[in-house]
Amino acid sequence: MTSNSTRSSAMALRQTLLALSFQFFFVPSKAIQHQNQAIQHLQTSIDRTLPWDKDEALQAIAASMLLSVYEMENGESPLRWAIFFSGTKRIVDTIYTPGETYEGDSAVMMDWIFYYYTMCKFSVLHWLRTDEQQTWIARQRKIISKPPHSVSQHTASSGIVPSPFPLFITNRKISRKIPQANSPIQILTSWGCSLELLDILYEIFDNVFDRDSEQHKSPEHNIRLKALEQRLHHLIQCEHSDISNVGQVSSYNTQIAEFYRLAALLYLQRVARNSPRDAPHVIKLAADAYRALEVMARCDRPWPLFVIALEASTEDERRLVLVTIETLLERRPLRKWMTLRTMIQQAWSQIDLAKANNLDALLLYQSVINHQRVPPMFI
């Protein structure tokens, strides 16, 4: 994407990649130097007269996104990552048409933004010290490469798709609305799940309300949550057939997508619907999720691991979560994994101090997330 171009957008992207590289190798002086140069080139690019050339816009979007990632990893300011991310959204608006289907580099960029936007939406939802920039982000329209699949778009089928966890995931009922066995929804391996699942998460986050809100558990709210729950129950995610994606890698990608689905169902039940921890369907979901984590033996996706960790009911389950995080930290000691470990341990302490089954999951999420100095990012 950067090639040998001397455009300001290409220069911004190259400088941002250098900043991230030096940040990764713990050379802060060099990282800051390249970050400042990237910002200068990006500003020059943004000041250009519209309409933009498509390639230049994509380069500027990538640079702005990576600057946001840089700030998320720094964790020094709750505002700076939001500034760059909101800048990304504004640049995208110059080339994005809602409802249109995008392919190639454009699709990759749109899905990248949608993944980050969905995770940002989660953080901002539970962050009680939201500033104007973060509020602006939460209000923005969906940026998505193509209309996601939904259950209503599939015809009836009685076919059976092998589960990635065949020994214990046996509670998915076959109905006339289940997707066809020969048309599963493709996993976006860069993000760990399908576009459909990200879209469902986005909608779930829009349907989490304070318990004293008139909308919470209203007939309309219950109908929306039921529809989202059905989409999750009927969702079958599979990796796109590719000779390069075989064996353990392919198996892991399918398993992590299923882990996402289980976490989404748990979050819908515990936070959006406010189901108690000891409800039979919640216990069953949590048990399935922990068996899934045990089968995978690793998990490099913060959001589902965080959701599942907060449902740990035994010392063995807690130990499994901590071992999973420690393994990740041994490979790459990133700040996000350290923060995740801290938040999970804080949540467990609160659960132990309270009567666990009576502790509102929404209040638990808010308490743990707001205990951090900046909004944690689950990317």
Secondary structure, 3 states (H helix, E strand, C coil): CCCCCCCHHHHHHHHHHHHHHHHHCCCHHHHHHHHHHHHHHHHHHHCCCCCCCHHHHHHHHHHHHHHHHHHHHHCCCCCHHHHHHHHHHHHHCCCCCCCCCCCHHHHHHHHHHHHHHHHHHHHHHHCCCCCHHHHHHHHCCCCCCCCCCCHHHCCCCCCCCCCCCCCCCCCCCCCCCCCCCCCCEEEECCCCEEHHHHHHHHHHHCCCCCCCCCCCCCHHHHHHHHHHHHHHHCCCEECCCCCCCCCHHHHHHHHHHHHHHHHHHHHHHHHHCCCCCCCHHHHHHHHHHHHHHHHHCCCCCHHHHHHHHCCCCCHHHHHHHHHHHHHHHHHCCCHHHHHHHHHHHHHHHHHHHCCHHHCCHHHHHHHHHHCCCCCCCCC
